[in-house]
Amino acid sequence: MPTQRSGKGRGNASPPAKDRPVKVFRIRNVRANIWANRLEGGAIVYNVTFDRLWKENDETNGQGEVTKKGEWKQSASFGKDDLLLLRKIADLAHSWCYRKIQDDRREESF
């Protein structure tokens, strides 16, 4: 998990090429990824993306031996059976963001 950098002393440094979410919630195959984005004024805002993970089938030869393992993929579409999980992780992400914002404000006041 990356550390959040303060806006002080950064100058014009470019951000890392591949950022990672600051927090991930996952229930079964449904995932919420929380991203921290620093605004020009130094404030941090949190955005959330949701995805559904699924795995391709393994490829087999004529004897039933696996020749290629199925790869994990992600999708932004959800089936009816995913919706309650999506609701739950959206609630968890929402609570985490508000708690984090409160903690950040408390930390800034010291």
Disulfide bonds with the S-S distance in Angstrom:
none
